Amino acid sequence: MGSDSDLRFPKDNRIPARILLIFGFLLPVLVTTSALLLFLLIQEVTSNPGIRAAYIAFLGVGLFMSLGIAYLLAQFRSFSVRSGVMMLAFPIRTKTGRRIRQVRLGAILNAEPHSDPQGYKGLGLTLSDGSHFVIYETDLGQGGSEFLDRLLDSVAGRRESNRGPD
């Protein structure tokens, strides 16, 4: 069994299709939609003396929603593990209240298989500060199950070597 720095995911350096879809199509469409809605909203407010409140409210809500979704999509990153550091797709909140996106593999104290009521399988991780989060196989895509098995073995092996002989 290798060290934490030997763990890599994904094994190759290809950009996942989900990231290409988000940043190559969805985000530009939402930004364009937001710009169009903003243009229509400004045009309606400045040129029409009999302002229709319902139309302006509709445009405002549409603008707010498209900007909100674009913001959430822009926060998304691809899950990866390189050089002993796990980059999470979304930030997690630790017990101290901080939001982190990177986790050193050495800071993982415990790993155990996890299954939620809907049947999604993953790996529950506990960090050195007591924070707990789950990485689901379905979030990782191809090769995710094998990677989670390797991570579980790595954490278990590290725990055993730290425990020492009885």
C-alpha positions as CSV (number, residue, x, y, z in Angstrom):
1,M,0.0,0.0,0.0
2,G,1.4,3.4,-1.0
3,S,1.3,6.7,0.8
4,D,-1.4,9.4,0.7
5,S,0.6,11.2,-1.9
6,D,0.3,8.2,-4.3
7,L,-3.5,8.6,-4.4
8,R,-4.7,10.3,-7.5
9,F,-8.1,11.0,-8.9
10,P,-8.9,11.1,-11.7
11,K,-6.0,9.0,-12.9
12,D,-5.6,11.0,-16.1
13,N,-5.6,14.8,-16.4
14,R,-8.7,15.0,-18.7
15,I,-11.3,17.6,-17.9
16,P,-14.5,15.9,-16.8
17,A,-17.5,16.2,-19.1
18,R,-19.5,17.8,-16.3
19,I,-17.1,20.7,-16.0
20,L,-17.1,21.1,-19.8
21,L,-20.9,21.2,-19.8
22,I,-21.1,23.8,-17.0
23,F,-18.4,26.2,-18.1
24,G,-18.7,25.6,-21.8
25,F,-22.5,25.8,-22.2
26,L,-24.6,26.3,-19.1
27,L,-22.8,29.3,-17.6
28,P,-22.5,31.2,-20.9
29,V,-26.3,30.6,-21.5
30,L,-27.2,31.9,-18.0
31,V,-25.0,34.9,-18.3
32,T,-26.5,35.8,-21.7
33,T,-30.0,35.3,-20.3
34,S,-29.1,37.6,-17.4
35,A,-27.8,40.2,-19.7
36,L,-30.9,40.0,-21.9
37,L,-33.2,40.3,-18.9
38,L,-31.3,43.2,-17.5
39,F,-31.5,45.0,-20.9
40,L,-35.3,44.4,-21.1
41,L,-35.7,45.6,-17.5
42,I,-33.7,48.8,-18.1
43,Q,-35.6,49.4,-21.4
44,E,-39.0,48.9,-19.7
45,V,-38.2,51.2,-16.8
46,T,-36.7,54.0,-18.9
47,S,-38.9,54.1,-22.0
48,N,-42.4,53.2,-20.9
49,P,-44.2,56.0,-19.0
50,G,-47.0,53.5,-18.0
51,I,-44.8,51.0,-16.2
52,R,-46.4,47.6,-15.9
53,A,-45.4,46.4,-12.4
54,A,-46.1,42.8,-13.2
55,Y,-43.8,42.8,-16.2
56,I,-41.0,44.5,-14.3
57,A,-41.5,42.0,-11.4
58,F,-41.3,39.1,-13.9
59,L,-38.1,40.4,-15.4
60,G,-36.6,41.1,-12.0
61,V,-37.4,37.7,-10.7
62,G,-36.0,36.1,-13.9
63,L,-32.8,38.2,-13.6
64,F,-32.4,37.3,-9.9
65,M,-32.9,33.6,-10.6
66,S,-30.5,33.4,-13.6
67,L,-27.8,35.3,-11.8
68,G,-28.2,33.1,-8.7
69,I,-28.0,29.9,-10.7
70,A,-25.0,31.2,-12.6
71,Y,-23.3,32.1,-9.3
72,L,-23.9,28.5,-7.9
73,L,-22.5,26.9,-11.1
74,A,-19.5,29.2,-11.0
75,Q,-18.7,27.8,-7.5
76,F,-18.6,24.2,-8.8
77,R,-15.2,22.7,-9.2
78,S,-14.1,19.2,-10.3
79,F,-13.3,16.8,-7.5
80,S,-9.7,15.8,-7.7
81,V,-6.8,14.4,-5.5
82,R,-3.2,15.3,-6.3
83,S,-0.1,15.3,-4.1
84,G,-1.9,14.4,-1.0
85,V,-4.5,17.1,-1.3
86,M,-8.2,16.5,-2.0
87,M,-10.0,19.3,-3.9
88,L,-13.7,19.2,-3.2
89,A,-16.4,20.0,-5.7
90,F,-18.1,22.4,-3.3
91,P,-16.8,23.9,0.0
92,I,-17.7,22.2,3.3
93,R,-18.2,23.8,6.6
94,T,-15.9,22.6,9.4
95,K,-16.7,22.4,13.1
96,T,-14.9,25.7,13.6
97,G,-17.3,27.4,11.1
98,R,-14.7,27.9,8.3
99,R,-15.6,26.9,4.8
100,I,-12.9,24.8,3.1
101,R,-12.5,23.4,-0.4
102,Q,-9.1,21.6,0.1
103,V,-8.5,18.8,2.5
104,R,-5.1,17.3,3.2
105,L,-5.4,13.5,3.1
106,G,-3.3,13.3,6.3
107,A,-6.0,15.3,8.1
108,I,-8.5,12.5,7.5
109,L,-8.7,10.6,10.8
110,N,-11.5,8.1,9.9
111,A,-13.2,6.8,6.8
112,E,-16.1,4.5,6.7
113,P,-18.5,3.3,4.0
114,H,-21.7,5.3,3.9
115,S,-25.1,4.6,2.4
116,D,-28.0,7.0,2.6
117,P,-31.7,6.1,2.6
118,Q,-32.0,6.6,-1.2
119,G,-29.3,4.0,-1.8
120,Y,-26.5,6.3,-2.8
121,K,-23.2,4.8,-1.6
122,G,-20.1,6.8,-0.6
123,L,-17.4,7.3,2.0
124,G,-18.0,9.2,5.2
125,L,-14.8,11.1,6.2
126,T,-13.9,12.5,9.6
127,L,-11.2,15.2,9.8
128,S,-8.8,15.9,12.6
129,D,-11.0,18.8,13.8
130,G,-14.1,16.5,14.1
131,S,-15.7,17.7,10.9
132,H,-17.6,15.0,9.0
133,F,-18.6,14.9,5.3
134,V,-19.5,12.3,2.7
135,I,-18.1,11.8,-0.8
136,Y,-20.6,9.9,-2.9
137,E,-19.6,7.5,-5.7
138,T,-22.1,9.1,-8.2
139,D,-20.4,12.5,-7.7
140,L,-17.1,11.2,-8.9
141,G,-18.1,9.5,-12.1
142,Q,-16.1,6.8,-13.8
143,G,-13.5,5.2,-11.5
144,G,-15.1,6.8,-8.4
145,S,-15.8,3.5,-6.6
146,E,-12.3,2.2,-7.0
147,F,-10.8,5.5,-5.8
148,L,-13.0,5.5,-2.7
149,D,-11.9,1.9,-2.0
150,R,-8.2,3.0,-2.3
151,L,-8.9,6.0,0.0
152,L,-10.6,3.8,2.6
153,D,-7.6,1.4,2.5
154,S,-5.1,4.3,2.8
155,V,-6.9,5.8,5.9
156,A,-7.3,2.4,7.5
157,G,-3.6,1.6,6.9
158,R,-2.5,4.9,8.3
159,R,-4.6,4.3,11.4
160,E,-3.1,0.9,11.9
161,S,0.5,2.1,11.5
162,N,-0.2,5.0,14.0
163,R,-1.7,2.6,16.5
164,G,1.4,0.5,16.6
165,P,1.9,-2.9,18.3
166,D,-0.3,-3.6,21.3
